[in-house]
Amino acid sequence: MPLYLRICFDKAGSGDLRKEVLKTHREYIGAHIPGKNGIKVVQAGPMCVSDDTSVNCGSFLVLEAEALEDVQRFHNEDPFTRAQLFERADVVRWDRHVGNPDQAEYKP
């Protein structure tokens, strides 16, 4: 199944909003780990401003889906998106080269 990336950057000063919505966001993500409504969360987690992981600046997800529109719908329904946490959010198709199980070796 095709892979997609969702890369989101929080609005400045939105740390309290992130904490407020975090539980429902994690429940939403968790429901999609085994796959739900055509979306499977493969990897996910917050992006951090430094090696101190207690301060987040955004979110990064790797998703399996049939089409970009499915991933966009998933993004739009995320509690973080609904709460308007993000300053910027990019949803793109990922053509994985390194680490692709369908490719025996990396070919530069």
Secondary structure, 3 states (H helix, E strand, C coil): CCEEEEEEEECCCCHHHHHHHHHHHHHHHHHCCCCECCEEEEEEEEEECCCCCCCEEEEEEEEEECCHHHHHHHHHHCHHHHCCCEEEEEEEEECCCCCCCCCCCCCC
